[in-house]
Every structure is written in C-alpha cells, then in structure tokens.
C-alpha cells in the first residue's frame, strides 16, 4: 500500500492552511473540533475547552476553581505538553477569579489566532497554562479521535492510531489526522494495508460483483472519549486512482481505504459509510492496546 499522502497531498495542503476551518461548503457556524484540558490533578482546578468553528473562529471556555481569591490570571497556549516549553501560540488576559477563587467565562478567539492554535493542535500536542505570578496550573489539550475499527462481517478488529508521515504501519489501522473525526463536519478517513489481519478481507469482498454485497454492512468506530459510532456502508468505490478534494465535503462521513495492489502504482479501494448511531461504551472497549509495526 502506498503512503496515503501520495493520494491526499493536495487536500492535505488545503487542510493545513485552513487550520480548523471547515469545508468551504459549510455555511453555518458549527463546531468543527473541540479540545479539552483538565486543570490540576483530578480537575482540582477545573477544565478548559478550546472550540474551533466552521467559519475559522473559535472560543476558549473556562470553568476554574481552587484559584487564589480575587486575583487576575492569564491563559497561555503553547506548542508541546505541560512538561515542555514550546512555541507561544496565544495568550488570553483579563481572566480573574472572584472572592471564592472561582472563574467561569467564554472568551472569543479571532480567525487569525484560531488558525494558529487549531492548525497546531490538529497535528501536534498543545498545552494551556493558567498563570498568575509564580502560580501555574497546566493541562494538555486532547480531542475525541478514533481508537478502534470493528467490522464483524469481515472479521476486522483493529486499533486505530494517527497515520505516520511515511509508509503506513502494519498491525493497526490509521486515521488521517488533518481531516476529521466522528461527529465532526467532514470525512473521517481510516486506512490500512490490504494484508492478513488488516483490511485484506475488504479487498477480497470488493472483487465479488463489484462489492455489491458490502453495501449495508455495519462498521463500528470507537473513540478516545469512550464512544462507539455505528456506520452503514453506502458506496463501494473500486479502482480509485485519484481521491477528490475531501476538504470541501461538509457532511459527516466515514471513508475506509486500502490498496488494490502491492505498491503505490496500484489503484485504491474506498468504502463510504454513513453514521446511524452513537452510544457511550466502556473505556476497555474503546482503548485497545495498539502495537503498530514499521513495515515495508
């Protein structure tokens, strides 16, 4: 299977430039992605949510507690985790606790600032520090993302990890990190090699009557927020040589992709699916142990 970037390069460039902006076809200002962070051990100091909208703007919502009383604070967003000091991305000032040490507010974020914040957070770790003087509490921001794909009709049950920049891993499926995730306004793109223990059964099934029997089959995608999303396959696209610009698709969809041959010169198989349900599940079900293998 070819590195997915060979087929997706044009649309990936678009997505990276757009940051968290949604597909151009999206007219309404709806949530494109939400990140959340827990401030202090066990949320002792509350939570922060960073939300990107389909018009490219965003906001930061703070529900904080256990702060110093009647004290001004600032929120500092940086590239990297709480144990690193990465590039400064944004700083929000004018936050202040009340006489009980509480603070709750939603702060709007401009298109320019959200482009930098969201564009970074889509591809790497971003942290937020709540600060006053030498008092600092930090959280690493996380978002809901695919962790497992289960297709019982074809015996497929794989952990899902972010796709690498180079040749795709073996033993796992991967998601394309600059695209979308379940419940977000666009295509969730999950791919794996057409090899034993991976997506090979999909390739075999697609060769029978052009995959007609695959339409209607169910696909279950689990996520990091302990959710299970049920999809129904609606289209089987064989012999795909170029992938359309999925960056302009505003409807939530799942695409499953694998190769029809042993190297990048061969076309691809893509299954398109529509979400029909979303339910909460257990942590164990949605957090399988992933053992990606670097293969060639």
Residue, then its C-alpha position, 0 to 999 in steps of 0.5 A: x500500500x502506498x503512503x496515503x499522502x501520495x493520494x491526499x497531498x493536495x487536500x492535505x495542503x488545503x487542510x493545513x492552511x485552513x487550520x480548523x476551518x471547515x469545508x468551504x461548503x459549510x455555511x453555518x457556524x458549527x463546531x468543527x473540533x473541540x479540545x479539552x484540558x483538565x486543570x490540576x490533578x483530578x480537575x482540582x482546578x477545573x477544565x478548559x475547552x478550546x472550540x474551533x468553528x466552521x467559519x475559522x473562529x473559535x472560543x476558549x471556555x473556562x470553568x476554574x476553581x481552587x484559584x487564589x481569591x480575587x486575583x487576575x490570571x492569564x491563559x497561555x497556549x503553547x506548542x508541546x505538553x505541560x512538561x515542555x516549553x514550546x512555541x507561544x501560540x496565544x495568550x488570553x488576559x483579563x481572566x480573574x477569579x472572584x472572592x471564592x477563587x472561582x472563574x467561569x467565562x467564554x472568551x472569543x478567539x479571532x480567525x487569525x489566532x484560531x488558525x494558529x492554535x487549531x492548525x497546531x493542535x490538529x497535528x501536534x500536542x498543545x498545552x494551556x497554562x493558567x498563570x498568575x505570578x509564580x502560580x501555574x496550573x497546566x493541562x494538555x489539550x486532547x480531542x475525541x479521535x478514533x481508537x478502534x475499527x470493528x467490522x464483524x462481517x469481515x472479521x476486522x478488529x483493529x486499533x486505530x492510531x494517527x497515520x505516520x508521515x511515511x509508509x503506513x504501519x502494519x498491525x493497526x489501522x490509521x486515521x488521517x489526522x488533518x481531516x476529521x473525526x466522528x461527529x465532526x463536519x467532514x470525512x473521517x478517513x481510516x486506512x490500512x494495508x490490504x494484508x492478513x489481519x488488516x483490511x485484506x478481507x475488504x479487498x477480497x469482498x470488493x472483487x465479488x460483483x463489484x462489492x455489491x454485497x458490502x453495501x449495508x454492512x455495519x462498521x463500528x468506530x470507537x473513540x478516545x472519549x469512550x464512544x462507539x459510532x455505528x456506520x452503514x456502508x453506502x458506496x463501494x468505490x473500486x479502482x480509485x486512482x485519484x481521491x477528490x478534494x475531501x476538504x470541501x465535503x461538509x457532511x459527516x462521513x466515514x471513508x475506509x481505504x486500502x490498496x488494490x495492489x502491492x505498491x503505490x502504482x496500484x489503484x485504491x479501494x474506498x468504502x463510504x459509510x454513513x453514521x446511524x448511531x452513537x452510544x457511550x461504551x466502556x473505556x476497555x472497549x474503546x482503548x485497545x492496546x495498539x502495537x503498530x509495526x514499521x513495515x515495508 
